[in-house]
Amino acid sequence: MIEDALRTKLLLNTTLTALVADRIYVNEAPQGGAKPYVVYTVITIEPIYTAHCIQDEVTIQYSVFAERYASARTIVNVIRTDLERFSGVLSGISVLNIDFAGLGASEKEKDSRLAHISYDFKTTINK
């Protein structure tokens, strides 16, 4: 699945792993785990039918949680730099392009008091 291939790509980014180690989780983070961390979620998968193939446009949201807003912003910027405008093959999946789709949350979580920033990316892949 493309989301797992993108996680693998992010884990190869030494700048990112210096900040979050391997704390990049699908859908939710473990309760009481180390901070900062990243949670990614597939928001939508939309098929695109062309004359030659079927493509999927997958929107994935990356949410960063950190003690301080500046730390969360640094991590988000590393992720954006790594993913934005990427094209190539990841784990056997042909990625045509990854585009920054927009900023989601930018807030302090009420219960945890962690800074939370999220970015959405649209990834187009060949099926």
Contact map, one row per residue, 1 for C-alpha under 8 A:
1111100000000000000000000000000000000000000000000000000000000000000000000000000000000000000000000000000000000000000000000000000
1111110000000000000000000000000000000000000000000000000000000000000000000000000000000000010010000000000000000000000000000000000
1111111000000000000000000000000000000000010000000000000000010000000000000000000000000000000000000000000000000000000000000000000
1111111100000000000000000000000000000000000000000000000000000000000000000000000000000000000000000000000000000000000000000000000
1111111110000000000000000000000000000000000000000000000000000000000000000000000000000000011010000000000000000000000000000000000
0111111111000000000000000000000000000000000000000000000000000000000000000000000000000000010000000000000000000000000000000000000
0011111111100000000000010000000000000000000000000000000000000000000000000000000000000000000000000000000000000000000000000000000
0001111111110000000000000000000000000000000000000000000000000000000000000000000000000000000000000000000000000000000000000000000
0000111111111000000000000000000000000000000000000000000000000000000000000000000000000000010000000000000000000000000000000000000
0000011111111001000000000000000000000000000000000000000000000000000000000000001001000000000000000000000000000000000000000000000
0000001111111101100011000000000000000000000000000000000000000000000000000000000000000000000000000000000000000000000000000000000
0000000111111100100000000000000000000000000000000000000000000000000000000000000000000000000000000000000000000000000000000000000
0000000011111111100000000000000000000000000000000000000000000000000000000000000001000000000000000000000000000000000000000000000
0000000000111111110000000000000000000000000000000000000000000000000000000000000000000000000000000000000000000000000000000000000
0000000000001111111000000000000000000000000000000000000000000000000000000000010000000000000000000000000000000000000000000000000
0000000001101111111110000000000000000000000000000000000000000000000000000010011000000000000000000000000000000000000000000000000
0000000000111111111111000000000000000000000000000000000000000000000000000000000000000000000000000000000000000000000000000000000
0000000000000111111110000000000000000000000000000000000000000000000000000000000000000000000000000000000000000000000000000000000
0000000000000011111110000000000000010000000000000000000000000000000000000010000000000000000000000000000000000000000000000000000
0000000000000001111111110000000000111100000000000000000000000000000000000000000000000000000000000000000000000000000000000000000
0000000000100001111111100000000000000000000000000000000000000000000000000000000000000000000000000000000000000000000000000000000
0000000000100000100111110000000000000000000000000000000000000000000000000000000000000000000000000000000000000000000000000000000
0000000000000000000111111000000000011100000000000000000000000000000000000000000000000000000000000000000000000000000000000000000
0000001000000000000101111100000000001111000000000000000000000000000000000000000000000000000000000000000000000000000000000000000
0000000000000000000000111111100000001111000000000000000000000000000000000000000000000000000000000000000000000000000000000000000
0000000000000000000000011111100000000011100000000000000000000000000000000000000000000000000000000000000000000000000000000000000
0000000000000000000000001111100000000011100000000000000000000000000000000000000000000000000000000000000000000000000000000000000
0000000000000000000000001111110000000011000000000000000000000000000000000000000000000000000000000000000000000000000000000000000
0000000000000000000000001111111010001110000000000000000000000000000000000000000000000000000000000000000000000000000000000000000
0000000000000000000000000001111110000000000000000000000000000000000000000000000000000000000000000000000000000000000000000000000
0000000000000000000000000000111110000000000000000000000000000000000000000000000000000000000000000000000000000000000000000000000
0000000000000000000000000000011111000000000000000000000000000000000000000000000000000000000000000000000000000000000000000000000
0000000000000000000000000000111111100000000000000000000000000000000000000000000000000000000000000000000000000000000000000000000
0000000000000000000000000000000111111000000000000000000000000000000000000000000000000000000000000000000000000000000000000000000
0000000000000000000100000000000011111000000000000000000000000000111000000000000000000000000000000000000000000000000000000000000
0000000000000000001100100000000001111100000000000000000000000001111000110000000000000000000000000000000000000000000000000000000
0000000000000000000100111000100001111110000000000000000000000001110000000000000000000000000000000000000000000000000000000000000
0000000000000000000100111000100000011111000000000000000000000111100000000000000000000000000000000000000000000000000000000000000
0000000000000000000000011111100000001111100000000000000000000111000000000000000000000000000000000000000000000000000000000000000
0000000000000000000000011111000000000111110000000000000000011110000000000000000000000000000000000000000000000000000000000000000
0000000000000000000000000110000000000011111000000000000000011100000000000000000000000000000000000000000000000000000000000000000
0010000000000000000000000000000000000001111110000000000001111000000000000000000000000000000000000000000000000000000000000000000
0000000000000000000000000000000000000000111110000000000001111000000000000000000000000000000000000000000000000000000000000000000
0000000000000000000000000000000000000000011111000000000011110000000000000000000000000000000000000000000000000000000000000000000
0000000000000000000000000000000000000000011111100000000111100000000000000000000000000000000000000000000000000000000000000000000
0000000000000000000000000000000000000000000111110000000111000000000000000000000000000000000000000000000000000000000000000000000
0000000000000000000000000000000000000000000011111000011110000000000000000000000000000000000000000000000000000000000000000000000
0000000000000000000000000000000000000000000001111100011110000000000000000000000000000000000000000000000000000000000000000000000
0000000000000000000000000000000000000000000000111110111000000000000000000000000000000000000000000000000000000000000000000000000
0000000000000000000000000000000000000000000000011111111000000000000000000000000000000000000000000000000000000000000000000000000
0000000000000000000000000000000000000000000000001111100000000000000000000000000000000000000000000000000000000000000000000000000
0000000000000000000000000000000000000000000000000111110000000000000000000000000000000000000000000000000000000000000000000000000
0000000000000000000000000000000000000000000000001111111000000000000000000000000000000000000000000000000000000000000000000000011
0000000000000000000000000000000000000000000000111101111100000000000000000000000000000000000000000000000000000000000000000000011
0000000000000000000000000000000000000000000000111100111110000000000000000000000000000000000000000000000000000000000000000001111
0000000000000000000000000000000000000000000011110000011111000000000000000000000000000000000000000000000000000000000000000011111
0000000000000000000000000000000000000000000111110000001111100000000000000000000000000000000000000000000000000000000000000111100
0000000000000000000000000000000000000000011111000000000111110000000000000000000000000000000000000000000000000000000000000111100
0000000000000000000000000000000000000000011110000000000011111000000000000000000000000000000000000000000000000000000000011110000
0010000000000000000000000000000000000001111100000000000001111100000000000000000000000000000000000000000000000000000000011110000
0000000000000000000000000000000000000001111000000000000000111110000000000000000000000000000000000000000000000000000001111000000
0000000000000000000000000000000000000111100000000000000000011111000000000000000000000000000000000000000000000000000001110000000
0000000000000000000000000000000000000111000000000000000000001111100000000000000000000000000000000000000000000000000111100000000
0000000000000000000000000000000000011110000000000000000000000111110000010011000000000000000000000000000000000000001111000000000
0000000000000000000000000000000000111100000000000000000000000011111000010000000000000000000000000000000000000000011110000000000
0000000000000000000000000000000000111000000000000000000000000001111110110000000000000000000000000000000000000000011100000000000
0000000000000000000000000000000000110000000000000000000000000000111110110000000000000000000000000000000000000000111000000000000
0000000000000000000000000000000000000000000000000000000000000000011111110000000000000000000000000000000000000000011000000000000
0000000000000000000000000000000000000000000000000000000000000000011111111000000000000000000000000000000000000000001100000000000
0000000000000000000000000000000000000000000000000000000000000000000111111100000000000000000000000000000000000000000000000000000
0000000000000000000000000000000000010000000000000000000000000000011111111110000000000000000000000000000000000000000000000000000
0000000000000000000000000000000000010000000000000000000000000001111111111111000000000000000000000000000000000000001110000000000
0000000000000000000000000000000000000000000000000000000000000000000011111111100000000000000000000000000000000000000010000000000
0000000000000000000000000000000000000000000000000000000000000000000001111111110000000000000000000000000000000000000000000000000
0000000000000001001000000000000000000000000000000000000000000001000000111111111000000000000000000000000000000000000000000000000
0000000000000000000000000000000000000000000000000000000000000001000000011111111100000000000000000000000000000000000011100000000
0000000000000000000000000000000000000000000000000000000000000000000000001111111110000000000000000000000000000000000000000000000
0000000000000011000000000000000000000000000000000000000000000000000000000111111111000000000000000000000000000000000000000000000
0000000001000001000000000000000000000000000000000000000000000000000000000011111111100000000000000000000000000000000000000000000
0000000000000000000000000000000000000000000000000000000000000000000000000001111111110000000000000001000000000000000000000000000
0000000000000000000000000000000000000000000000000000000000000000000000000000111111110000000000000000000000000000000000000000000
0000000001001000000000000000000000000000000000000000000000000000000000000000011111110100000000000000000000000000000000000000000
0000000000000000000000000000000000000000000000000000000000000000000000000000001111111100000000000110000000000000000000000000000
0000000000000000000000000000000000000000000000000000000000000000000000000000000111111100000000000111000000000000000000001000000
0000000000000000000000000000000000000000000000000000000000000000000000000000000000111110000000001110000000000000000000000000000
0000000000000000000000000000000000000000000000000000000000000000000000000000000001111111000000111100000000000000000000000000000
0000000000000000000000000000000000000000000000000000000000000000000000000000000000001111100001111100000000000000000000000000000
0000000000000000000000000000000000000000000000000000000000000000000000000000000000000111110001111000000000000000000000000000000
0000000000000000000000000000000000000000000000000000000000000000000000000000000000000011111111100000000000000000000000000000000
0100110010000000000000000000000000000000000000000000000000000000000000000000000000000001111111100000000000000000000000000000000
0000100000000000000000000000000000000000000000000000000000000000000000000000000000000000111110000000000000000000000000000000000
0000000000000000000000000000000000000000000000000000000000000000000000000000000000000000111111000000000000000000000000000000000
0100100000000000000000000000000000000000000000000000000000000000000000000000000000000000111111100000000000000000000000000000110
0000000000000000000000000000000000000000000000000000000000000000000000000000000000000011110111110000000000000000000000000000111
0000000000000000000000000000000000000000000000000000000000000000000000000000000000000111110011111100000000000000000000000011110
0000000000000000000000000000000000000000000000000000000000000000000000000000000000000111000001111100000000000000000000000011110
0000000000000000000000000000000000000000000000000000000000000000000000000000000000001111000000111110000000000000000000000011100
0000000000000000000000000000000000000000000000000000000000000000000000000000000000111110000000111111000000000000000000001111000
0000000000000000000000000000000000000000000000000000000000000000000000000000000000111000000000001111100000000000000000001110000
0000000000000000000000000000000000000000000000000000000000000000000000000000000100010000000000000111110000000000000000111100000
0000000000000000000000000000000000000000000000000000000000000000000000000000000000000000000000000011111000000000000000111100000
0000000000000000000000000000000000000000000000000000000000000000000000000000000000000000000000000001111100000000000000111000000
0000000000000000000000000000000000000000000000000000000000000000000000000000000000000000000000000000111111000000000011110000000
0000000000000000000000000000000000000000000000000000000000000000000000000000000000000000000000000000011111000000000011110000000
0000000000000000000000000000000000000000000000000000000000000000000000000000000000000000000000000000001111100000000111100000000
0000000000000000000000000000000000000000000000000000000000000000000000000000000000000000000000000000001111110000001111000000000
0000000000000000000000000000000000000000000000000000000000000000000000000000000000000000000000000000000011111000001110000000000
0000000000000000000000000000000000000000000000000000000000000000000000000000000000000000000000000000000001111100111100000000000
0000000000000000000000000000000000000000000000000000000000000000000000000000000000000000000000000000000000111111111100000000000
0000000000000000000000000000000000000000000000000000000000000000000000000000000000000000000000000000000000011111110000000000000
0000000000000000000000000000000000000000000000000000000000000000000000000000000000000000000000000000000000001111100000000000000
0000000000000000000000000000000000000000000000000000000000000000000000000000000000000000000000000000000000001111110000000000000
0000000000000000000000000000000000000000000000000000000000000000001000000000000000000000000000000000000000011111111000000000000
0000000000000000000000000000000000000000000000000000000000000000111100000000000000000000000000000000000000011101111100000000000
0000000000000000000000000000000000000000000000000000000000000001111110010000000000000000000000000000000001111000111110000000000
0000000000000000000000000000000000000000000000000000000000000011110010010000000000000000000000000000000011111000011111000000000
0000000000000000000000000000000000000000000000000000000000000011100000011001000000000000000000000000001111100000001111100000000
0000000000000000000000000000000000000000000000000000000000001111000000000001000000000000000000000000001111000000000111110000000
0000000000000000000000000000000000000000000000000000000000001110000000000001000000000000000000000001111110000000000011111000000
0000000000000000000000000000000000000000000000000000000000111100000000000000000000000000000000000001111100000000000001111100000
0000000000000000000000000000000000000000000000000000000000111000000000000000000000010000000000000111110000000000000000111110000
0000000000000000000000000000000000000000000000000000000011110000000000000000000000000000000000000111100000000000000000011111000
0000000000000000000000000000000000000000000000000000000111110000000000000000000000000000000000111110000000000000000000001111100
0000000000000000000000000000000000000000000000000000001111000000000000000000000000000000000000111100000000000000000000000111110
0000000000000000000000000000000000000000000000000000001111000000000000000000000000000000000011111000000000000000000000000011111
0000000000000000000000000000000000000000000000000000111100000000000000000000000000000000000011110000000000000000000000000001111
0000000000000000000000000000000000000000000000000000111100000000000000000000000000000000000001000000000000000000000000000000111
